[in-house]
C-alpha cells in the first residue's frame, strides 16, 4: 500500500499568552500573596517577594497581574465572589449561631487575622482597595444577614421592617472586635451566648 500523498499538517502551536498560563503556578502565586501579606504587610509587599515565596520568576507574576495592587484586588474580589454560606437551620437562633461559627472560623485563620487589618489601613489610602474590601467584607455578609432576617420574618420570629444593617452589627460586630481588634481567644460558650444576646436584641 502506498503512503498517503496528502501533506501532513504541522502540529498546532500552543497559543502564547493567557491561554498557556499554568493553573498550579497561578495558585502558588495566590497562596504566596496571602503569606507575604501576613508576613510583611501590603506596604512592604513586593512582586519580588511574592515570586520568591511562590518559587517562580517575577515574569510569571507580571504575566498575570500588572502590579501588586491589581493582584491584591483580584484576590479580595475572588473571596467576595465565593461569599458566605447562607444558614438554613429553621430558627433564628440556629441561623445566627451558624453564621457566627463560620465567621469565627474565618477570622481565627492566622493569615486572615493579619491580612484584614492591614488591608483596612491601606483602604484609607487606596479607594480601589476600599471598594474591594467593602465588597468582600460587607456586601456578602449583608446578603447573608438579609436572608437570615427574611426567613425569621417569614417564621414570625422577627417583625416586618427589621433593619438588616443593625442585625449584621449585632451578630458579627462583637465577634470582629474580639478576634481582629482586641485579638483575644473566645472563652467556652462565647458563640452560644453571643448568638442568644444577638437574637434577644433583634427581638427587642
C-alpha positions as CSV (number, residue, x, y, z in Angstrom):
1,X,0.0,0.0,0.0
2,X,1.4,3.4,-0.9
3,X,1.8,6.2,1.6
4,X,-0.9,8.8,1.9
5,X,0.1,11.5,-0.6
6,X,-1.7,14.2,1.3
7,X,0.6,16.6,3.2
8,X,0.8,16.1,6.9
9,X,-0.4,19.2,8.8
10,X,2.2,20.6,11.1
11,X,1.5,20.2,14.9
12,X,-0.6,23.1,16.3
13,X,1.3,25.6,18.2
14,X,0.0,26.3,21.6
15,X,-1.1,30.0,21.6
16,X,1.0,32.3,23.7
17,X,-0.3,34.5,26.5
18,X,-3.1,33.8,28.9
19,X,-4.0,30.5,27.2
20,X,-0.8,28.9,28.4
21,X,-0.8,30.1,32.0
22,X,-0.4,27.1,34.3
23,X,-3.1,27.0,36.9
24,X,-0.8,25.4,39.5
25,X,1.6,28.4,39.1
26,X,-1.3,30.8,39.5
27,X,-2.5,29.0,42.7
28,X,1.1,29.1,44.1
29,X,1.3,32.8,43.5
30,X,-2.1,33.5,45.2
31,X,-1.0,31.4,48.2
32,X,2.3,33.3,48.3
33,X,0.4,36.7,48.3
34,X,-1.6,35.8,51.4
35,X,1.6,34.5,53.2
36,X,3.5,37.6,52.1
37,X,0.8,40.0,53.3
38,X,0.7,38.2,56.6
39,X,4.5,38.4,56.9
40,X,5.3,41.9,55.8
41,X,2.0,43.8,55.2
42,X,0.8,45.4,52.0
43,X,3.1,48.5,52.1
44,X,6.3,46.3,52.2
45,X,5.0,43.5,50.0
46,X,6.7,43.3,46.6
47,X,6.4,41.3,43.4
48,X,9.9,40.1,44.0
49,X,9.0,38.8,47.5
50,X,5.8,37.1,46.1
51,X,7.7,35.5,43.3
52,X,10.4,34.2,45.6
53,X,7.9,32.8,48.1
54,X,6.0,31.1,45.2
55,X,9.1,29.7,43.7
56,X,8.6,31.4,40.3
57,X,10.2,34.3,38.4
58,X,8.8,37.8,38.5
59,X,7.7,37.4,34.9
60,X,5.3,34.7,35.9
61,X,3.6,37.2,38.3
62,X,3.6,40.1,35.9
63,X,2.1,37.9,33.1
64,X,-1.0,37.5,35.3
65,X,-1.2,40.9,37.2
66,X,0.3,44.2,36.3
67,X,1.0,45.3,39.8
68,X,0.7,44.2,43.4
69,X,-2.4,46.4,43.8
70,X,-4.1,44.6,40.9
71,X,-3.1,41.2,42.4
72,X,-4.5,42.0,45.9
73,X,-7.7,43.4,44.4
74,X,-8.1,40.2,42.3
75,X,-7.7,38.1,45.4
76,X,-10.1,40.2,47.5
77,X,-12.7,40.1,44.7
78,X,-12.3,36.3,44.5
79,X,-13.0,36.0,48.2
80,X,-16.1,38.2,47.8
81,X,-17.4,36.1,44.9
82,X,-17.2,32.9,47.0
83,X,-19.4,34.5,49.6
84,X,-20.6,33.1,52.9
85,X,-22.8,30.1,53.1
86,X,-26.4,31.1,53.9
87,X,-27.5,29.3,57.1
88,X,-30.9,27.5,57.0
89,X,-31.4,25.8,60.3
90,X,-35.1,26.6,60.7
91,X,-34.7,29.0,63.6
92,X,-33.4,32.5,64.1
93,X,-31.1,31.4,66.9
94,X,-29.8,28.5,64.8
95,X,-29.1,30.7,61.8
96,X,-27.3,33.3,63.9
97,X,-25.3,30.7,65.7
98,X,-24.3,29.1,62.4
99,X,-23.3,32.4,60.9
100,X,-21.1,33.2,63.9
101,X,-19.4,29.8,63.6
102,X,-18.5,30.4,60.0
103,X,-17.3,34.0,60.7
104,X,-15.3,32.9,63.7
105,X,-13.6,30.2,61.7
106,X,-12.6,32.7,59.0
107,X,-11.4,35.4,61.4
108,X,-9.4,32.9,63.5
109,X,-7.3,32.0,60.5
110,X,-3.8,33.3,61.2
111,X,-3.4,34.8,57.7
112,X,-6.8,36.5,57.7
113,X,-6.3,37.9,61.2
114,X,-3.2,39.7,60.0
115,X,-4.2,40.5,56.4
116,X,-7.6,42.0,57.0
117,X,-6.5,44.8,59.5
118,X,-3.6,45.7,57.2
119,X,-5.8,46.0,54.2
120,X,-8.2,48.1,56.1
121,X,-5.4,50.5,56.8
122,X,-4.4,50.5,53.1
123,X,-8.0,51.1,52.2
124,X,-7.7,54.6,53.6
125,X,-5.0,55.3,51.0
126,X,-6.4,53.4,48.0
127,X,-10.0,53.8,47.0
128,X,-9.7,50.7,44.9
129,X,-8.8,48.6,47.9
130,X,-11.6,50.2,49.9
131,X,-14.2,49.2,47.3
132,X,-12.8,45.7,47.1
133,X,-12.8,45.3,50.9
134,X,-16.3,46.6,51.1
135,X,-17.4,44.0,48.6
136,X,-15.6,41.2,50.4
137,X,-16.3,42.1,54.0
138,X,-19.6,43.9,53.9
139,X,-21.7,43.2,50.8
140,X,-21.5,39.5,51.0
141,X,-22.3,39.4,54.8
142,X,-25.2,41.9,54.2
143,X,-26.7,39.4,51.7
144,X,-26.4,36.6,54.2
145,X,-27.9,38.7,57.1
146,X,-30.7,39.8,54.8
147,X,-31.6,36.1,54.2
148,X,-31.5,35.3,57.9
149,X,-33.8,38.3,58.7
150,X,-36.1,37.5,55.8
151,X,-36.5,33.8,57.0
152,X,-37.0,34.9,60.6
153,X,-39.8,37.4,59.5
154,X,-41.5,34.6,57.5
155,X,-41.5,32.4,60.6
156,X,-42.8,35.2,62.7
157,X,-39.7,35.4,64.8
158,X,-38.9,39.0,63.8
159,X,-41.2,41.9,62.9
160,X,-41.5,43.2,59.4
161,X,-39.0,46.0,58.7
162,X,-36.2,44.6,60.8
163,X,-33.1,46.5,59.9
164,X,-30.6,44.3,58.2
165,X,-27.6,46.5,58.9
166,X,-28.4,46.6,62.6
167,X,-28.8,42.8,62.5
168,X,-25.4,42.4,61.0
169,X,-23.8,44.8,63.5
170,X,-25.4,42.9,66.4
171,X,-24.4,39.5,65.1
172,X,-20.9,39.9,63.7
173,X,-19.7,43.2,65.2
174,X,-18.8,41.9,68.7
175,X,-17.0,38.9,67.2
176,X,-14.9,41.0,64.8
177,X,-14.0,43.3,67.7
178,X,-12.9,40.3,69.8
179,X,-10.9,38.4,67.2
180,X,-9.5,41.1,65.0
181,X,-9.2,44.3,67.1
182,X,-8.7,43.1,70.6
183,X,-7.2,39.7,69.4
184,X,-8.3,37.6,72.4
185,X,-9.3,33.9,72.4
186,X,-13.0,33.1,72.7
187,X,-14.0,31.6,76.0
188,X,-16.0,28.4,76.1
189,X,-19.7,29.0,75.2
190,X,-18.9,32.5,73.8
191,X,-20.6,31.9,70.5
192,X,-23.7,30.4,72.1
193,X,-24.0,33.4,74.5
194,X,-23.4,35.9,71.7
195,X,-26.0,34.3,69.5
196,X,-28.5,34.4,72.3
197,X,-27.7,38.0,73.0
198,X,-28.0,39.0,69.3
199,X,-31.4,37.2,69.0
200,X,-32.7,38.9,72.1
201,X,-31.5,42.3,70.9
202,X,-33.1,41.8,67.5
203,X,-36.4,40.8,69.0
204,X,-36.4,43.7,71.5
